[in-house]
């Protein structure tokens, strides 16, 4: 009976996930025909070519950008979450709704909205002119900074909600007790609140770091494609270079980086749970 109930889901996962994944893995070891298609055979040349400094630079840049995006999203997510948990419960729901509402719009539409915001003479340009930071139309896009702003905007909510869930479970009396015992603002957060919010922070880091590695729309639209992430490299290999085996190999490398990231975050989460159990029993 259980097998019959699980069969539809198992067939769906197998057909839509496992079979395409197996095809990509097989194609990554294939040779390319003169037109870049799959010719068959078995070779490690595709992975060997990915060791070229040009491709290694893309992998390194992607890991660095994912790490930086995770750090910024964690800092901003913690600040927003701390503000939210200090509001009355009814207002918390309204504020969370305001965070969610923009993401009911398609991802591509929201990215194009940033193009309008950052365009010369746009709202951001008008604000910087009013503050005296710029004078006249300024080219904000395409640029690496605009691309990073788009990444933070895209993944900030995924960082807010896990941290908010952790902070919401913290008794506010703990912070008040720490302040009564002479802790300043900084020590209240670093010695009391942040350690208690570590599960949410870890989940937020995972939810921002891993997806950032595969993003390709934002660097193209906001960055002009000058600084590619791994997702952009895969699209380029498939469409512009028309080298399907190389594109498949880059996809497998991206998958491997994601699996390693999941393993690292999983190990950190397990270590945190063991530390919490040990602290609870001592």
N, C-alpha and C positions, 0 to 999 in steps of 0.2 A: 504494500500500500504506500509506504513512504517513497519507494523507488518510483512508483507511478506518479506521485505528486511532484517529485523533483525532476522527472524526465523532461517536461517542457522547458523549464529553466536551464537544465543541463544542455539540452540541444541548442537552445538559443545562444548560450555562452560559447558552446563549441563552434557553432556556425559563424558567429559574429566576432568572436574574440580569438579563440585558439587556432582556428584554421587560418585566418589572415596573418596571425602572428607567426605560425609555422611557415607560411609562404614567404613572408618577409625574411625570416631567418634563413630559409633555403636560398632565396635570391641573393642574399648578402655574400654567399660563397660561389655564386655563378659568375660566368664570364659574360661580357657584353658583346653583342653583335655590332657591325659597323654603324648601326643607327641608334645604339645605346640600349637596345632591348635585351631581354634575357635569352642567352644563347645556350645555357646549360653548362655542364662541367662542374668542376670543384676547384677553387683557388682561394688563397689567402691574400691575393694581391689587393683586393678592395680595402681590406683592413690595413694592409701595409701602406697604401697610398694615404690613408687617413692620418698616418704618422708624419706627414709633411708638415713643416712649421706653419704653413698657411692655415691648415685645418686645426692644428693644435692650438693656434692662437684663438680660433673661434670657440673651441671647447673651454679654454682657459677664461676667455672673456665671458662666456655663458655662466660658468661656475661663479666667477666673481660678481657678475651682475645679479645672479640669483641670491648669492649670499648678502650683497648690499641691500637688495630689495627686501629680503627677509628681515634684516636688522631694522631698517627704517619702518617697515610695517609693524614690527613688534613694538618699537618705541611708540609710534603713533597709536597703535592699537591698544597698548596699555594705558596711555594717557586718556584716550576716548573712553575706554572701559571703566577706568577709575572715576571719570566724571559721571558716567551713566549710573553706576551703582550707588552714587551719592544722591541721586534724584529720587523723588517719590515714585512708588511702583507704577502708578498710572502714567506718569511722564516718561518713565523708562520705556514703556511700550511704544509711546508716540515717537520717541527719539530713535528707537530701533527701526521703526517703520520708515522713518525718514532716511535712514541709512540703506534700507533695502529697496525703496521705491526706484531710485535711478537704475538699479540692476534688473528691473523688469523690462528695460529697453535692450534691444539687441546689442551685443558686444561691439560689432562693427559700427553701429550708429553712434555709440558712445565714444568710440575712438575718433570718428569724424567730427564729433562735437568738440573734442580737444583741438582739432585742427583749426576750427573756427575761433576758439578761445585764444589760441596762441598765434593766430595769423597777424601780420602787420596791420596795425590800426584796430585790432580786436580788443575785447574787454581787458585782457591781461596787459596789453600794450598801453591802453588808456589808463589803467591803474598805475603802472610804472611811470608813465608820463606825469600823472598827478602827484606822485611822490617824489618826482625829480630824479628818478633813477635812470630814465631814458629821455630822449628828446626826439620826437617824431617816430615814424614807423620803424619798427625793429624786427629783424628776422629771428623769431624764436624757433621756427621749424623750417626745414628738418634739422635736428640736432640730437646729440646724445642725451642732453639734459631733458629735452622734450620726451624722448623715448622713456627715460627713467621715470618722469612724472606720470606717464601713461601706465607704466608697470605698477607703480605705487597705487594709483587710483584703481586699477583693475583688481588688485589683490588685498587691498586694505580691509574690506569687509570680512574676508575670510580669516584675517588675523584678529579682528575685533571680537567676533562672536565666541571663539574658544576662550579667549582671555576674560571676556565678560562673564562667561559661565563659571569660570574658576573664581573670579573675584566676588561674584554674587553669593557664592557659598562661604565666604569668609565673614566671620562675625565682626561687625563694625566696632564692637567693644575692644577687640584686640588692638586696633590702631589707637583708640582713645587711651587704653591702658599704657601703651608704649609712650604716648605723649605725656601722660601723667608721670611716668617714670623718668622723664627727662630726655627722651629721644626727639631729635628734630625731624623736620620733614623728610630729609634724605634718609636718615636711619630708619624711620618708620617704614619707608618703602623697601629699602634694601635688606633690612633685617627681619621684617615681619610680613609685609604684603607680597613682595616678589617671591620669596621662597614658597609661600602658600599658593601662588598663582603659577608655579612651574609647570604643572600638567597642561594648563591652557596655553602657556607660552610655547611649550614643546609642540603641541598640536598646531598652533598657529605658524610656527616656523616650518613644520612639515607641509602645511597647506599652501604656503607661499613659495618655498624654495623649489619643490619638485615641479609644480606647474610652470614656473617661470622659465625653466630650462627649455620647454617646448614651445614657447610663445613665438609667433612669427608675424602676426598682423601689426602689432604695435611698433616694432623696430622698422618695419617697411613704411608705414604711414607717417609716423612721427619722427623717425630717425633717418628716413631717406634710404634705408638699406646700407648705410655706410658702415655700421657696426652690427654685424650679424650675430644672432644667437643660433643655437644648434637647429632650432626649427626652421630658421631662414636658410641654413645650409642644406637641409634635407630638401626643401622646396626647390632651391637652386639646382641641386644635383638632378632632381627628377624632371624639372621643367626646362631650365635653360641649358644645362649641360647634357640633358637627355641621357643620363647614365644611371639606369635603374639599379644595377648591382651596387654601385657606389652609394646611391641614395638609400638602398636597403641596409647597407653596412653602417651608414651614419645613423639610421633609425635604430639599429640594434645597439649601437654604442650609447645612444640617448636612453634607450630602455635600460641598459646596464647601469648607467649613472643614476637613473631613478631608483632602480632596485637597491643599489648600494646606499643611496640616501635613505630609503625606507628602512634598510637594515640598521643603519647608524641611529636614526631616530627611534626605531623600535628598541634597540639595545639601551639607549638613553632612557626611554620610558620604563623599560623593565628595571633598570638600575634605580630609577626614582621610586618605583613602587616598592622595591625591596627595602630601600632606605626608609620609606614611610612606614612600612610594616614593622621594621626593626625599631623605629622611633616610637611606634604605638605600643609595642610590647615591653619596651624598656621602662 
